[in-house]
Structures are given as C-alpha cells and as structure tokens.
Amino acid sequence: MAAHALLNIAVRAARRAGEVIVRSMNNLESLKVTAKGRNDFVSEVDRAAEAQIVEIIRRHYPDHAILAEEGGAQGEHEFRWIIDPLDGTTNFLHGFPVFAVSIACEHKGRLEHAVVYDPMRQELFTASRGGGAHLENRRMRVSKQRTLEGALIGTGFPFRANDRYVDEYFAMLKAATQSTAGVRRPGAAALDLAYVAAGRLDGFWEMGLSPWDTAAGTLLIQEAGGHIGTLSGEEYRQGGNVLAGTPRVYAALIELFAPYLPQELRSR
C-alpha cells in the first residue's frame, strides 16, 4: 500500500467535506442544529460532511477503523482514521469564517498522515510521518520564535458547563497575556494547531480536547519541527489538555503555566 495513497484519500475527503460546508453557508438560518451539551452544537452540515468523508474512505479502504466526532468509533483495524468533519461548528453557525476539516490516519496507534483543510481560505495543510509538513506544495516550519516576549499564542476557552479547571485556565490566560505579544482565540483547535505548524502562531494551549480535535494537528506540528505535549510537558496522547509551540516557546509556556496547574495535572 503506497503511503501517499492514504494521504491522497484524506485530501480528497477533506476537500469534498469542505464543499459541503461552503455550499451551506448561504442557508445558515434554515439548518437543523442540535445541542450536544451546553454551548456544544452539531448541525446537519457536520453530519453531511462526515458522511462524505466516511464514504470516500470506505470506498477505498472498507476494512479500516474510523473514529469520528459525530459517528463515534467504528470497526477495528491496524489502520484507523480520526475525523472531525467541521471543527469550529459554533463559528460556522454564526457565519464566522474560521473552521476546518481535520482528518488523520494512524497505523497501529501511530499517526502517519494528516490533513487540515480550511474551506474558506482554501488552504490545505498536510503531513506524512518522515515526509515533513506542507501548506499546499510549500514546506512548513514552525516559527523561529525563541522567547515569550514577542510571541503570538493561540488558545481555546473552556466552554462546557462541567469544565473543572476554569479558574486555573484564566490564571494561565492572564499570565500568557502579560508575557507575550498577544493571545488569540479563533475557535477551531485543528486550525490553531495548523497555524503553529505554519509559523503563524508561536504556541497554543487548550484544555479538554478530543482526539478528533488534535490528531491531524499533532502530526503537522511534529513534522514542522515543533513540540506538542500536555500542559506539564508529558507525552500528549490525543485527548485532554494540550500545549504546543516552537521548541523554545513550548518550554517557556510549560514554565509559565506550572504555578497554576492543579496537582492532578502536573503529570498529565
């Protein structure tokens, strides 16, 4: 099985999902929307985009396992696709043009291929293990930023009613705001991670994420020369609290946030 074939399928599926999303932008008021939880929504567009992705993958690799945000876990296989058909649903529903399609493929638990596609800007971020990360056909590298002073950092605010660490998060936000050139919260973690890989952000952190939010972005950052881990610098295992950045900014953020981490987060 050619390695590039898997990436090509991911790209094709991401573009198809992007077409579904963009076509729906003119009909936002008539979309059916369901609340999965407080401030956590899913629309018929999420489901339609996911269906397109799964259909393309199943057509070429019918036995592969899938973990998708809306459809959950399907099947067991040494290859598994991790899919977020529309990361940034709340932005999308408001016509706020910051959202993305995220698709990763792992083999025996190791990320091998990744695609994050921004259908509004028509930007395609891709990576394959050992092959580097690319924006369209240009090689991506994380920025050369070495310190927090002058750094631009991305984040995601806690938004669920049961978020346990809201106070700790806002203490980190205050510290980051006072120590950097600025903090941005666009609202789509997959795209934020892609921006770290592309050097547009120097670092990023968020709490309480899911595998489909971060799987593709993880490989993008690793292949672009950045670091990604937990808030305390441990190995990130796709889900929970994540911290990423250039090597030096990553280390500086771990040090900056250390005083605000509750004891149970200091080893994960």
C-alpha positions in Angstrom: 0.0 0.0 0.0 1.6 3.2 -1.1 2.0 5.7 1.7 0.9 8.6 -0.5 -2.3 6.9 -1.4 -3.6 7.2 2.2 -2.8 10.9 2.2 -4.4 11.4 -1.2 -7.6 9.9 0.0 -7.5 12.1 3.1 -7.1 15.2 0.9 -9.9 14.2 -1.4 -12.2 13.5 1.5 -11.3 16.8 3.2 -12.0 18.8 0.0 -15.3 17.0 -0.5 -16.4 17.9 3.1 -15.2 21.4 2.5 -17.5 21.7 -0.5 -20.5 20.6 1.6 -19.7 23.1 4.3 -19.2 26.1 1.9 -22.4 25.3 0.0 -24.3 25.5 3.3 -23.0 29.0 4.2 -25.9 30.7 2.4 -28.5 28.7 4.3 -27.4 29.0 7.9 -30.7 30.2 9.2 -32.5 27.1 7.9 -30.1 24.5 9.2 -31.2 21.9 11.7 -29.0 22.3 14.8 -28.9 20.0 17.9 -27.3 20.8 21.3 -24.9 18.0 22.4 -24.3 19.9 25.6 -24.1 23.5 26.9 -22.5 25.6 24.1 -21.7 22.4 22.2 -23.6 22.1 18.9 -23.9 19.8 15.9 -25.6 20.7 12.7 -26.8 18.7 9.8 -23.8 20.1 7.9 -21.4 18.4 10.4 -23.2 15.1 9.7 -23.3 15.5 5.9 -19.6 16.5 5.8 -18.7 13.5 7.9 -20.8 11.2 5.7 -18.9 12.3 2.7 -15.5 11.7 4.4 -16.5 8.2 5.6 -18.0 7.3 2.2 -14.7 8.1 0.4 -12.6 6.3 3.0 -14.9 3.2 2.9 -14.9 3.1 -0.9 -11.1 2.7 -0.9 -10.4 1.0 2.5 -13.6 -0.7 3.6 -11.9 -2.6 6.5 -10.2 0.4 8.1 -11.4 1.6 11.5 -12.9 5.0 12.0 -13.1 7.4 15.0 -15.3 10.4 14.0 -16.7 13.1 16.1 -20.4 12.5 15.2 -20.3 8.8 14.3 -18.0 7.6 17.1 -15.8 4.5 16.9 -16.5 2.1 14.0 -14.6 -1.2 13.5 -11.2 -2.5 14.5 -8.2 -2.5 12.2 -4.5 -1.6 12.4 -5.3 1.4 10.3 -7.7 4.0 11.9 -9.0 7.3 10.6 -9.6 10.1 13.1 -12.1 12.6 11.7 -13.5 16.0 12.7 -15.8 17.0 9.7 -16.3 20.5 10.9 -14.0 21.8 13.7 -15.5 25.2 14.7 -19.2 24.5 14.4 -20.2 27.4 16.6 -18.2 29.8 14.3 -19.8 28.2 11.2 -23.3 28.6 12.6 -22.7 32.3 13.1 -21.1 32.8 9.7 -17.8 33.5 11.4 -15.3 32.2 8.8 -12.9 30.3 11.0 -13.4 26.5 10.8 -11.8 23.5 9.3 -11.9 19.8 8.3 -9.5 17.6 10.2 -8.5 14.1 9.1 -5.7 11.9 10.4 -4.7 8.3 9.7 -2.8 6.2 12.2 -1.2 2.8 11.9 -1.0 0.6 14.9 -1.6 3.7 17.1 1.0 5.9 15.5 0.0 8.9 13.5 1.1 8.6 9.9 -0.8 11.1 7.7 -2.7 14.3 8.5 -4.8 16.9 6.7 -6.4 20.1 8.0 -8.4 21.9 5.3 -9.7 25.5 5.7 -12.5 25.6 3.1 -13.0 29.4 3.3 -9.4 30.2 2.5 -9.0 27.0 0.5 -5.8 26.3 2.4 -4.6 22.7 2.7 -2.2 21.7 5.4 -0.8 18.2 5.1 1.9 16.0 6.7 3.2 12.4 6.5 5.4 10.9 9.1 9.0 11.4 8.0 8.0 13.5 5.0 7.6 16.9 6.5 4.6 19.2 6.7 3.3 21.2 3.8 0.9 24.1 3.1 -0.2 23.3 -0.4 3.1 22.5 -2.0 5.3 24.6 0.2 7.3 23.1 3.1 6.1 24.3 6.5 8.2 25.0 9.5 7.3 26.4 12.9 8.4 30.0 13.6 11.9 30.9 14.8 10.4 32.5 17.9 12.6 31.7 21.0 11.0 33.6 23.8 7.5 34.5 25.1 8.3 38.2 24.6 7.0 39.0 21.1 5.3 35.6 20.7 1.7 35.3 19.4 -0.1 32.5 21.2 -3.4 30.7 20.4 -5.8 29.3 22.9 -9.3 27.9 23.3 -11.6 29.0 26.2 -13.4 26.4 28.4 -17.0 26.4 27.2 -18.6 23.4 28.8 -20.7 23.6 31.9 -18.7 20.9 33.6 -15.2 22.4 32.9 -13.3 21.7 36.1 -10.4 24.0 35.7 -11.9 27.3 34.6 -10.2 29.3 37.3 -6.8 27.7 36.6 -7.3 28.3 32.9 -8.0 32.0 33.3 -4.9 32.4 35.6 -2.9 30.9 32.7 -4.6 33.3 30.2 -3.7 36.3 32.4 -0.1 35.1 32.7 0.2 34.5 28.9 -1.4 37.8 28.1 1.1 39.7 30.3 4.1 37.7 29.0 3.6 37.7 25.2 2.7 40.0 22.3 -0.8 38.7 22.3 -3.2 35.8 22.8 -5.8 34.8 20.1 -8.9 32.6 20.4 -10.2 31.9 16.9 -12.3 28.9 17.9 -11.1 26.0 15.9 -8.3 24.0 17.6 -7.4 22.0 14.5 -6.8 25.2 12.6 -4.9 26.7 15.5 -2.5 23.7 15.6 -2.0 24.0 11.8 -1.2 27.7 12.3 1.5 26.7 14.8 3.0 24.3 12.3 2.9 27.1 9.6 4.6 29.6 11.9 1.5 31.9 12.1 1.2 31.2 15.8 4.2 30.6 18.1 2.4 28.5 20.6 -1.1 27.1 21.6 -2.8 25.6 24.6 -6.3 24.4 25.4 -7.9 22.1 27.9 -10.4 19.3 27.5 -10.0 18.5 23.8 -10.9 15.3 22.0 -8.7 13.1 19.6 -10.5 14.4 16.5 -9.6 18.0 17.5 -5.9 17.3 17.7 -4.8 14.2 15.8 -4.1 15.8 12.5 -2.6 19.0 14.1 -0.3 16.9 16.2 1.5 15.4 13.2 1.6 18.7 11.4 3.4 20.3 14.3 5.8 17.4 14.8 6.7 17.3 11.1 7.1 21.1 11.1 9.7 20.9 13.8 7.6 21.9 16.8 6.8 20.3 20.1 3.4 19.1 21.4 2.6 17.7 24.8 0.5 18.1 27.9 0.4 21.3 30.0 3.2 19.8 32.1 5.3 18.6 29.2 4.3 14.9 29.2 3.6 13.0 26.1 0.3 14.0 24.5 -2.0 11.0 23.8 -4.8 12.6 21.8 -7.3 14.0 24.2 -7.4 16.2 27.2 -5.1 19.2 27.8 -2.6 20.1 25.1 0.3 22.5 24.7 2.2 23.1 21.5 4.7 25.5 20.1 8.2 26.1 18.8 10.7 24.2 20.9 11.7 27.3 23.0 8.2 28.7 23.3 6.8 25.3 24.3 9.4 25.0 27.1 8.7 28.6 28.2 4.9 28.0 28.3 5.4 24.9 30.5 7.4 27.0 32.9 4.9 29.9 32.8 1.9 27.7 33.5 3.5 25.5 36.2 2.4 27.6 39.1 -1.3 27.4 38.0 -1.6 23.7 37.3 -3.6 21.7 39.9 -1.7 18.8 41.4 -3.5 16.2 39.3 -2.5 17.9 36.1 1.2 18.1 36.8 1.9 14.7 35.4 -0.6 14.8 32.5 
